[in-house]
Every structure is written in C-alpha cells, then in structure tokens.
Amino acid sequence: MGGSALYIESVVEATLPVSSEPGEPGPRGRLHTTGQLGDVMKESATLAYTYVRALLNRKQPENRFFDNNIIHLHVPEGATPKDGPSAGVTMTTALLSLAQGKQVRDDVAMTGELTLTGRVLKIGGLKEKTIAARRAGVKRILFPKANMADWEELPEHVKVGIEGCPIEWYEEIPPLVGLTI
C-alpha cells in the first residue's frame, strides 16, 4: 500500500552572543534533535549536521550560521520510532535551508543515506516511498543513483506525474530544491 511521507523540521532554538575576546572558545553552535528517532536516525542527524557545516565551510565560507546558533531538528512522526538511515539527505537539506534562510520547494521529496563525504547511498523501499510521495502531492523525487534499477522496475502508474532524479552526491540536490551551494 505504500508508506507515508516523513517530514523534517528545523529551527533556530537560540542564538549565542559572538565573543571577540582573545582566548574565547571558537564556534559554539550545536544540534538538538527530537522525535521518535532510533539510534540510526540520531546518527543520521549528527552526520547531516557535520556534513552541512563542512559543505558551507568549503563552498560558502562567509556563511557562519552554525557557529553561534543552537539548531533544533525535529521529526514529527507520532509514536512510531524511525530508525532507518534514508532520511540523511532530507535532514541535510532541512539544515541547509535553515542556514540559507530559503524554503525548499514543497513539491519535492527525497530519500538517501548520506556519507560524511557527501555520497548518497542506496536505500530500501523505493516503491513504497514513491507511493507515499505521490500521496503527498510530490512532483519530483530525488533518490540514490544506486536505486536506478528499482526506479525503472516501478510500474508506470506509480511514476506517472513524478519526475525521478537519481542522485550520486549530495551537492546535486540543492539546485533541484531551490537552494544554492
């Protein structure tokens, strides 16, 4: 029957004052997570936070958003614990969106496990995730390139009206959702 869409939220919980005193510690920003997250999802959130900080440091060094902000990442999904790694790219995108002050396109869904170097790894359940995306009114779904054979095997009636975008590296995602890097 397919799954259901998993939404990821991120907000600035607090902004810490910037100190210009010599000898003061460097960046003090951090991540706070909530929701029914299992250990793997908690690790995915931490990895997403580390990756997006490194990405911005490399691509937009002037963006020091994460240095003095406490970020709250929430997965509002009722009482069902979520423990898969496939929300890694979504969590990263939520954090990048927050850092850039731009909303992500609301007609895009994504799935994929993220590595520290930005590679997007294969996931399970692409059919169920595509059905859930379709129910949510999605027009474009981003999925790991390693799942291309799974996409091609989906019945046409499942894919109709949805653009499938295979992704190999995270840096391919921002332009597809309305963000920049």
C-alpha positions as CSV (number, residue, x, y, z in Angstrom):
1,M,0.0,0.0,0.0
2,G,3.0,2.3,0.3
3,G,4.3,4.2,3.3
4,S,3.7,7.8,4.5
5,A,5.7,10.9,4.0
6,L,8.2,11.8,6.7
7,Y,8.6,15.5,7.3
8,I,11.7,17.0,8.8
9,E,11.6,20.4,10.6
10,S,14.5,22.6,11.7
11,V,14.5,25.9,13.5
12,V,17.0,28.1,15.4
13,E,16.4,27.3,19.0
14,A,18.8,30.0,20.3
15,T,21.5,32.4,19.0
16,L,24.5,32.7,21.2
17,P,26.4,36.0,21.5
18,V,29.5,36.3,19.4
19,S,32.6,37.0,21.6
20,S,35.5,38.9,20.3
21,E,37.6,38.4,23.4
22,P,41.0,36.9,22.9
23,G,41.2,33.3,24.0
24,E,37.4,32.7,23.9
25,P,36.5,29.4,22.5
26,G,35.6,29.1,18.9
27,P,32.2,28.2,17.4
28,R,29.7,27.1,20.0
29,G,26.7,26.2,17.8
30,R,25.2,22.7,18.3
31,L,22.3,20.5,17.2
32,H,19.4,19.3,19.3
33,T,17.1,16.6,18.0
34,T,13.6,15.4,18.9
35,G,11.0,13.0,17.6
36,Q,10.7,9.2,17.7
37,L,14.3,8.7,16.4
38,G,16.1,5.4,16.8
39,D,19.9,5.3,17.1
40,V,20.4,5.1,13.4
41,M,18.3,8.2,12.8
42,K,20.1,10.1,15.6
43,E,23.4,9.2,13.9
44,S,22.0,10.4,10.6
45,A,21.0,13.7,12.1
46,T,24.5,14.2,13.6
47,L,26.1,13.2,10.3
48,A,23.8,15.7,8.4
49,Y,24.8,18.5,10.8
50,T,28.5,17.7,10.4
51,Y,28.3,17.4,6.7
52,V,26.3,20.6,6.1
53,R,28.7,22.6,8.3
54,A,31.7,21.2,6.3
55,L,29.9,21.9,3.0
56,L,29.2,25.5,3.9
57,N,32.7,26.0,5.2
58,R,34.0,24.8,1.8
59,K,31.5,26.4,-0.6
60,Q,30.3,29.4,1.4
61,P,32.9,30.2,4.0
62,E,31.3,33.6,4.7
63,N,28.2,31.8,5.9
64,R,29.0,31.2,9.6
65,F,25.3,30.4,10.5
66,F,26.1,27.3,12.5
67,D,28.9,28.8,14.6
68,N,26.7,30.5,17.1
69,N,23.2,29.0,16.7
70,I,21.7,26.1,18.5
71,I,19.6,24.2,16.0
72,H,16.6,22.1,16.7
73,L,15.8,19.3,14.2
74,H,12.5,17.6,14.7
75,V,10.9,14.6,13.1
76,P,7.2,14.9,13.9
77,E,6.0,11.3,13.2
78,G,3.7,10.2,16.0
79,A,4.8,7.3,18.2
80,T,6.4,5.1,15.6
81,P,10.1,5.0,16.1
82,K,12.0,5.8,12.9
83,D,15.4,4.0,12.7
84,G,16.4,3.9,9.0
85,P,19.3,5.9,7.6
86,S,17.5,7.0,4.4
87,A,16.5,10.4,5.8
88,G,20.1,11.6,5.8
89,V,19.8,13.8,2.6
90,T,16.5,15.2,3.9
91,M,17.9,16.2,7.2
92,T,20.9,17.8,5.5
93,T,18.6,19.7,3.2
94,A,16.5,21.0,6.1
95,L,19.7,22.3,7.8
96,L,21.0,23.9,4.6
97,S,17.6,25.5,4.1
98,L,17.8,27.0,7.6
99,A,21.3,28.2,7.1
100,Q,20.4,30.0,3.8
101,G,17.1,31.3,5.0
102,K,15.4,29.8,2.0
103,Q,12.5,27.4,1.8
104,V,12.8,24.2,-0.1
105,R,10.4,23.6,-2.9
106,D,7.3,21.9,-1.4
107,D,6.7,19.6,-4.4
108,V,9.9,17.7,-3.9
109,A,10.6,14.6,-1.8
110,M,14.0,12.9,-1.3
111,T,15.5,9.8,0.2
112,G,19.0,8.6,0.6
113,E,21.6,7.7,3.2
114,L,24.4,10.3,3.3
115,T,28.1,9.6,4.0
116,L,30.5,12.1,5.6
117,T,31.9,12.8,2.1
118,G,28.5,13.5,0.6
119,R,27.9,10.3,-1.3
120,V,24.3,9.3,-1.4
121,L,23.9,5.5,-0.7
122,K,21.3,3.0,-1.8
123,I,18.1,2.7,0.2
124,G,15.3,0.1,0.5
125,G,11.6,0.5,-0.2
126,L,11.8,2.9,-3.2
127,K,8.4,1.7,-4.4
128,E,6.7,2.5,-1.0
129,K,8.5,5.8,-0.7
130,T,7.4,6.8,-4.2
131,I,3.8,5.9,-3.4
132,A,4.0,8.0,-0.2
133,A,5.4,10.9,-2.2
134,R,2.7,10.6,-4.8
135,R,0.1,10.7,-2.0
136,A,1.7,13.9,-0.6
137,G,1.4,15.6,-4.0
138,V,5.1,15.5,-4.9
139,K,6.1,16.3,-8.5
140,R,9.8,15.3,-8.2
141,I,11.5,12.6,-6.1
142,L,15.2,12.5,-5.5
143,F,16.7,9.1,-4.8
144,P,20.1,7.4,-4.8
145,K,21.5,6.7,-8.2
146,A,22.3,3.2,-7.0
147,N,18.5,2.7,-6.9
148,M,18.0,3.5,-10.6
149,A,17.2,-0.2,-11.4
150,D,14.5,-0.1,-8.7
151,W,13.0,3.1,-10.2
152,E,13.0,1.6,-13.7
153,E,11.2,-1.5,-12.4
154,L,8.3,0.6,-10.9
155,P,5.0,0.2,-12.7
156,E,4.3,3.3,-14.8
157,H,1.1,4.1,-12.9
158,V,3.2,4.6,-9.8
159,K,5.6,7.0,-11.5
160,V,3.1,9.0,-13.6
161,G,3.3,12.7,-12.9
162,I,6.5,12.3,-10.8
163,E,10.0,13.2,-12.1
164,G,12.6,10.8,-10.8
165,C,16.0,12.3,-10.2
166,P,18.8,9.8,-9.4
167,I,21.5,11.4,-7.2
168,E,25.0,10.2,-6.5
169,W,26.4,13.1,-4.5
170,Y,24.7,15.5,-2.1
171,E,25.9,18.6,-4.0
172,E,23.5,17.6,-6.8
173,I,20.5,18.2,-4.5
174,P,20.4,21.9,-3.6
175,P,19.7,23.2,-7.2
176,L,16.9,20.7,-7.5
177,V,15.1,22.0,-4.4
178,G,15.7,25.8,-4.7
179,L,18.8,26.1,-2.7
180,T,22.4,27.1,-3.6
181,I,25.9,25.9,-2.8
